[in-house]
Amino acid sequence: MRALALVPFVALLACAVTYPPGWPAGEQQPQVVQATTGVSYGAAPVSWDLPEGAQIRIDVARRSVSSGMGAYVADIQFAAAYVDDPDLGIDCATEPTGPGVPRTRFGCWSRADPAALRFWMAPGADCPARHVGAARTLLRPECWQGELEVHGRRLQLRHGFLGSSRVPASSVSWIDEHEQGLLAADFVRKQQLHLFDGSTPPPPELRRTLVLLTVALGWWEDASSPD
């Protein structure tokens, strides 16, 4: 997980992963989402090819990340959308504010109707996104769980962790109201992520939304790392 760059000592931690709830049991071949070949980018890939042939684009409005001497500031705003279905697009930002927006380190919402899709990372929790407090979130699991309201449902995002350290790992899962897995993902490398079907596959429309949010989440985690 790219956010681990915030604290150098994590390289010394055990690498065994405690997978999040909803992670698929047993062996399952991943569905590979690959950065589009030939598309230039800065901090993280801005075009992604999905296994079924669809494509997701990231439109960066601003990205400013600085760190050093205990200071860390990430100011990021971007949009993500399917090329063939821009109406499904979302806007995302670090520490968003506005009516109905809780205290959150990162959030995304529907571009067409913000009330139709709202995702908040650690809503209401004391999980600052700046300075020394941001590094401390790496040892606080609650700072890496998210809540999603979409299609009239309330879903959860869960992160895996490295061994007993509680440092977030690259594995995430989306789970439903009954703690059943809908979709899981592993941000295995900068230009690739792996998707896995959960035990309770979501309807096609919801799955497309979860894939879009997963790509956006991976982009944010990558782009938030200091240069």
Secondary structure, DSSP 4 states (H G I P E B T S, - for coil): -GGGGG-GGGGGS---EEPPTTPPPS--PPEEEEEPTT---SSS-SEEE-TTS-EEEEEEEEEEEEEETTEEEEEEEEEEEETTEEEEEEEEEES--STTPPS-SEEEEESS-TTTEEEEESTTSS--SSHHHHHHGGG-GGGG-EEEEETTEEEEEEEEEETTTTEEEEEEEEE-TTS-EEEEEEEEETTEEEEEE-SSPPPHHHHHHHHHHHHHHHHHHHHTS--
